[in-house]
Amino acid sequence: MNLIEITNAYDSAEEAYADWSVLQDPEVVKVVERAARHMADKYASSVTIEQEDARQEGLILVATHPRLRECLHNPDVGLGVLHHRLVQLLTTRVRTEAKHRSGHSSFEVLAGAA
């Protein structure tokens, strides 16, 4: 039997649990789409993330992150907080990816230099 150490992939055991049922709520999907549109507009000049990619990433984040799902179940927070937290997480991911990409040269640039 193979045991998988979830602490290597997640900050906590709670994060290993995904609740995909939250994506059945059309209001949640609207918040994710609004956050995706925000990210695509914010990074339009650098083409770092496209709206559909941000939407897919946002759906995964909502289903897998307890702090995002908390916005749906805790009456003290709501969809506005969900949007705010989601944009923060997406921004962190986009910046990290952009930083990693900036250290690499594209094939087109390298081929043109040859």
C-alpha positions in Angstrom: 0.0 0.0 0.0 1.3 3.5 -0.9 0.7 6.3 1.5 0.6 9.8 0.2 2.0 12.5 2.4 -0.5 15.3 2.0 1.5 17.8 4.0 4.0 18.0 1.1 1.3 19.3 -1.3 -0.9 21.3 1.1 -0.4 23.7 4.0 -2.9 21.8 6.1 -5.0 18.7 5.9 -8.1 20.8 5.5 -6.8 22.1 2.2 -6.5 18.5 0.9 -10.3 18.4 1.0 -12.1 19.8 -2.0 -15.7 20.7 -2.0 -16.7 20.9 -5.7 -20.4 21.3 -4.7 -19.9 25.0 -4.0 -19.5 25.6 -7.7 -23.1 24.6 -8.2 -24.1 28.0 -6.8 -24.5 30.5 -9.7 -23.6 33.4 -7.4 -20.2 31.8 -6.6 -19.6 31.3 -10.3 -20.4 34.9 -11.0 -17.9 36.0 -8.3 -15.2 33.8 -9.9 -16.0 35.2 -13.4 -15.8 38.8 -12.0 -12.5 38.0 -10.4 -11.2 36.4 -13.6 -12.3 39.5 -15.6 -10.5 41.7 -13.1 -7.3 39.7 -13.4 -7.4 39.6 -17.2 -7.9 43.4 -17.3 -5.2 44.0 -14.7 -2.6 42.0 -16.6 -3.8 42.7 -20.2 -0.7 44.6 -21.2 1.6 41.8 -20.2 -0.7 39.0 -21.4 0.3 37.2 -18.2 -3.1 35.5 -17.7 -6.1 35.2 -19.9 -9.7 35.5 -18.6 -10.6 31.8 -19.2 -7.4 30.6 -17.5 -8.1 32.9 -14.5 -11.7 31.6 -14.4 -10.5 27.9 -14.3 -7.9 28.7 -11.7 -10.5 30.6 -9.7 -13.0 27.7 -9.7 -10.3 25.3 -8.5 -9.2 27.7 -5.8 -12.8 28.2 -4.5 -13.3 24.4 -4.3 -10.0 23.7 -2.7 -9.3 26.6 -0.3 -11.1 26.6 3.1 -10.6 30.3 3.5 -12.5 30.9 0.3 -15.3 28.4 1.2 -15.6 30.1 4.6 -17.0 33.1 2.8 -20.0 31.0 1.7 -20.8 29.5 5.1 -19.9 32.2 7.6 -22.6 35.0 7.8 -20.0 37.5 8.9 -18.3 37.3 5.5 -19.8 37.0 2.1 -19.4 37.2 -1.6 -17.5 40.5 -1.5 -14.9 39.0 0.8 -14.8 35.9 -1.5 -14.0 38.2 -4.4 -11.3 40.1 -2.5 -9.6 36.9 -1.2 -9.9 35.2 -4.6 -8.3 38.2 -6.4 -5.5 38.2 -3.8 -4.8 34.5 -4.4 -4.9 34.8 -8.1 -2.6 37.9 -8.0 -0.1 35.9 -5.9 -0.1 33.0 -8.4 0.1 35.3 -11.5 3.0 37.3 -10.0 4.9 34.1 -9.1 4.4 32.7 -12.5 5.4 35.9 -14.2 8.6 36.0 -12.1 9.5 32.5 -13.1 8.8 33.3 -16.7 10.8 36.4 -16.8 13.9 34.3 -16.1 13.4 32.3 -19.3 13.8 33.3 -22.9 11.1 32.3 -25.4 11.9 29.9 -28.3 11.0 32.7 -30.7 13.6 35.1 -29.2 16.3 32.4 -29.1 15.5 31.3 -32.7 15.7 34.9 -33.9 19.0 35.4 -32.2 20.6 32.5 -34.1 
